[in-house]
Amino acid sequence: MNLNHNLSRQRKGEVYALTLTLIEAWFPIFAAFSVAALGGLHAYFYSLMAAVVFLTLSFIYSGKISELALRSAYKDLAWTSFYITSLFALTFVALQYTSATNVAIILFLQILFGFLFLSRHRHERLSLKQTIGALLMTLGALLILFPGTFVVNLGDGLVLLAAMIAPIANHYQKRARAKVSSETILLVRSLLALPFLFLLASFSEVAPSVEQLLANWHWLFLTGFLVFFIAKVLWIEAIYLLPITKVNALYAFAPLMTMGLAFLLLNEIPSTYQIIGVFPVLIGGYLITRK
């Protein structure tokens, strides 16, 4: 009975992880359009505003209001909000300076940083296979970050910082999920983020007009509903049901899908360094997640 329960739990987690991978592959595409029209932080703010509408309805419908009284979850929820908000703020701003393809590939490096974070946290020794995987991911990252020059593109640097933050954010999300539901985590972290984003965007960017917002409502809706609502519920549930390293391994298809979508929809032709660099990144990510 316990074995069947564990298998059911694993299959459910895998379905969640593969579904969110499909959605996340579209994220840099949706965000690129809104960022180009509204600016990085305003695009993030209004996308999150759209998400909050759906998150609030889901929260009320699921009857999770009582979870707000669980003070034991406050610390993990606060840290989750801080790190997730920082991660996405960096990513949206980065899209003003780099390609959607680079964003997808560099964000995938969160597997490398997650592995190093967990190994250090658990005091685990690296196997030969995992060491090779880490070296391959590092090599691929260097090819993408330094395409024939030793100067890092600002956008690539910001996304790299976001990828470094991701494992810490996932750590606190996993802890919070053990105490409260994914609906509570997503709503609380979004509500905490909105005033901070509003102030930051107001001081650093020109506010978009109503006409600009209406002209780009579909990109804000798709990002808010699919990425910040559906995909994030699936992500939190997946890392709760499965080891984070396995979820990241299943996520490996996203950068390749984004590269194809960026070529078709944004006319982004992959550079030689992107093509060469993406393969050691993906192969290394696979090796890192193997025992």
Secondary structure, DSSP 4 states (H G I P E B T S, - for coil): -HHHHHHHHHHHHHHHHHHHHHHHHHHHHHHHHHHHHH-HHHHHHHHHHHHHHHHHHHHHHHT-GGGGG-GGGHHHHHHHHHHHHHHHHHHHHHTTTS-HHHHHHHHTTHHHHHHHHHHHHHTPPPPHHHHHHHHHHHHHHHHHHSSSSS---HHHHHHHHHHHHHHHHHHHHHHHHTTS-HHHHHHHHHHHHHHHHHHHHHHHSPPPPHHHHHHTHHHHHHIIIIIIIIIHHHHHHHHHHS-HHHHHHHTTHHHHHHHHHHHHHS--PPPHHHHHHHHHHHHHHHHHT--
